[in-house]
Every structure is written in structure tokens, then in C-alpha cells.
Amino acid sequence: MAQSSGVGPAAGTSLREDAGAEPSRRTPAQLPKRLGRLARGAASRGSRVGLFVYALTLGGLLGLASADYATSGGYPFGGTAIGSWTAWPRAGSLDSDPYSRAVNARRSDIPLAVGEGMLLTAASDDKGRTLDAACSYRLAGVTPPARAWTLTVTGRGALAAGQEPVRTGFTSTEILREPDGRFAILLSPEVQPGNWLPMPRPRGPIRLALRLYDTPVAASVGSLDRDTLPAIERTGCGS
């Protein structure tokens, strides 16, 4: 019994000393390493978060810029090229693409529905050169059969300060025609005799819009060909 009681305290004391000594041997040596690992982990997480925020911001800016460019001009998709003109048979339909709807909303336009008519636009002449407000053009020929039509000229960007256009378009009821029914419209920065359309601004790209109302070609774009649309000829260009 005496041996048993004498061994017990000694053994217990030894265990307590070992248990107390272990933290004192481990903590001072491991603390700098643990702090280093924590710092590296925080830096790594911070760099990943920063990269994610940068990529998200860049993607958002590029998306906004591309959407602005795609909707600031004409319709980007769904057109059928016919010479220098492009027909847009689905621009006003219920199943038109999102970009077409965005263009209509941005310009506050009410597009022609499929049964109401058809829109045709032109941004280049018959030789493929971009229409420019600094140049002069002659539109001559006929239009597809329609109860009525309008031809307007527009330009991307604001008008020149203090410059109000005298006219922005013609209608089929006011155009001056030749005896055979053909007509010629002159687009020019300077005043011209006859059917004259002034340019919307001194320079820069312009776009023509021909709207046909109550026309049989609205049912089929394939019935249109180059001879049924006005020719676009550049007659001069300012320096």
C-alpha cells in the first residue's frame, strides 16, 4: 500500500509537468509561421476578390458600350440586302429580336407591323461608299407598289448648333415626278432645284429610310429586286 501511494503522486506530477511543458515548447516556434500563413491566405483571398471585381466591372462596361453602339444606329440583325438597300420585314413583328425592340424604344419609334407595310434603309450608295453628309447624292427611279410611301434622311449624332433642317423627308403625295412616273431626289448640303433634301448636319454618316405603307411586298421580301428601288448615285463630295 505504501508503495502504491508513493508512486501515484510522482507519476501524476510527471504527467502534469509534461502536459504543461508541451505548449511552452510549441507555441513560440509556431506563432510566426501561423501568422505568415494567415497573411498569405488573406492576401490570396484579397487578390482573388479583386480580380473577380475587376472582371465583373470590365464585363459590365464592355456590355454597356456594345449595347449602346448596337442600338444607336439602325437595326443590327434581321435585314435582307437588296443592292444598297436593306429591307426589315420583321422589325415591327411580335417576335422581333431584342436589339430591334431596343432600337425602337431608344428612338421612340412605332415600327410598321407586318400587315401595315415595310421599312427599307440605306447607309451606302450603289458603289458601296458610306453615305456622308458632306457629299451630294441623287436618288432616282421608282418605288415598289404601295398606297403611300415616305423617304427621310437622318444622321447619327446631334444637329449642328443653330441649324434647323428645312426638310427631313418627302412623301409620295408631294414628290415632283417625270411624265412616266419616275422621280429624282437630290440630297445635298447646298440648295438644289426640284426635289431637294438638305443634309441633317455638315458632315458624318447619314442613313436613308424608305417606308412603304399598305404594300403587297410586305408579305414577301423575295418579290423585291434592285430595279424596283431608287438608285443612289454620289454626284459630288466637298473637300
Sequence and secondary structure as in RCSB ss.txt:
>XXXX:A:sequence
MAQSSGVGPAAGTSLREDAGAEPSRRTPAQLPKRLGRLARGAASRGSRVGLFVYALTLGGLLGLASADYATSGGY
PFGGTAIGSWTAWPRAGSLDSDPYSRAVNARRSDIPLAVGEGMLLTAASDDKGRTLDAACSYRLAGVTPPARAWT
LTVTGRGALAAGQEPVRTGFTSTEILREPDGRFAILLSPEVQPGNWLPMPRPRGPIRLALRLYDTPVAASVGSLD
RDTLPAIERTGCGS
>XXXX:A:secstr
 HHHHHHHHHHHHHHHHHHHHHHHHHHHHHHHHHHHHHHHHHHHHHHHHHHHHHHHHHHHHHHHHHHHHHHSSS 
 SS EEETTEEEETTTTSTT  HHHHHHHHHHT     TTTEEEEEESB TTS B BTTEEEEEEE   S SEEE
EEEEESS   TT   S SEEETTT  B TTS EEEEEESS  SSEEEE SSSSSBEEEEEEEES GGGG GGG  
GGGS EEEEEEE  
